[in-house]
Amino acid sequence: MAMVSFNGVGKVYPDGTTAVQALDLTIPDGELLVFVGPSGCGKTTALRMVAGLEQITSGEISIDGRVVNDLAPKARDVAMIFQSYALYPHMTVFENIAFPLRAQGMPRKEVRATVEHVATRLGLEALIDRRPGRLSGGQRQRVAMGRAIVRRPKVFAMDEPLSNLDAKLRGQMRVEVMTLQRELGVTTIYVTHDQLEAMTMGHRIAVMRDGVLQQCATPQEVFDRPANLFVAGFLGSPSMNLLSGRIERDGDELVCRIGGQSLMLRSAQPALAAHAGRELTVGVRPEHLELAPAGAGGLAAACLLIETLGSEQLVHAELPGEGGAIPLVARLDSEQRVRAGAPLTFAVRPDRLRFFDPDHGRAVDGAPHSNATDERSHVGTAR
């Protein structure tokens, strides 16, 4: 087990493409950190630099306090688990799992005992003599994990290991990966583009965009307090509603005016007092909108359509605005009666609102943000 540190790490390819820029990040011993972001954001490049599969252009990467920039991959004690499983097709399950142990020169009897223990732990004991071609995707991924586990590495590096599985199996494997990681206590860096994987698996998540770290914090903090407009719009399904609003004073109170309607902020957002008279981008999660009686305080809207999702429903609505209708999405309990075409009033707690400067995209609500980055602080296409 080991702590992993990125200190000003950058990666520029020979054609001039910047994949990662000035990455500063520390992953404590035993943590499961998830890199998440859209395709080309640099998350896989960051992972591969830890494993030694990509050369570092600038900065330093340390594992267990040792700078590994110039170490060969096999000398870093990082076990890589790939999206494609990377199993040897001509070898059995036993032989695939045993391969790194035999390469280390471990005695045959010890190899057998170790492989059988790991295979039993992963539910592979009945498949020990099969070759990968006769295994399901989930079984092959277990074999790949077994091959990594037997090495007892300092770090696991997992590059979208579940993306080839169907939705149900992915859910099962998420639980298995989390359980194994907790039991083994091995520092784990996990890369995914899947928000659900990131939110459910990571002790912390690191959101990347165009090679730049946008925010790194617990999943709940990133969800509740996104550091900038990119993070706000990227995480969540549906994503956060982002509306144009104006902060004004109403006597001793602050109000936010959206499309001709007003929301009382009271004292929930004291840091906003400095922004009175300014146009800001107002963010509210669909989950934080609630139905209110007509005439009550809130946002009056018209219901356009409803997506029924079993226990809940997504209500697509429109707010009246001077420049045209303003779209709004709410996630409501399915037992609440809503009808397409009917008027609605949405209430939202003032402390659930997030505010962003539309010029640079940074949150301006005074909340602390771990590793927060300007939304515009990004560079060209990453890999």
Order of alpha helices (4+ residues) and beta strands (2+ residues): beta-beta-beta-alpha-beta-beta-beta-alpha-alpha-alpha-beta-alpha-beta-alpha-beta-beta-alpha-alpha-beta-beta-beta-beta-beta-beta-beta-beta-beta-beta
